[in-house]
Amino acid sequence: MNRAVKGGWVEIEDQVLSRYERAPQVPDDTKETPLMMWTRGFLLEESAAIGDWVSVRTLSGRIARGKLVEINPRFVHDFGNTVLELLETGVSLKEDLENC
């Protein structure tokens, strides 16, 4: 079993609001799910396995508690597909500014 050790980079999750605590004005499909929070930080316990409740210290120094869901999490986001119109606008704007 893979275990995280104290000081390791991990991701935790915690339920912020149950589905019954959600605001009445949110869409119906949203009302049916709890509001969850995912936080990354450095593990404060000596060691832990996925599913254990742990505390972490975030990069901003905040202490958060939740269920360990990932060890050494990666950033896997990007900016999506290229929008040709934005590229063309950027080039055009640069040319216009250079000609001022």
ABEGO torsion letter per residue (X at the ends): XBBBBBGBBBBBBBBABBAAABBAABBAAAAABBBBBBBBBBBABABBBBGBBBBBBBAAGBBBBBBBABBGBBBABBAEBBBAAAAAAAAAAAAAAAAX
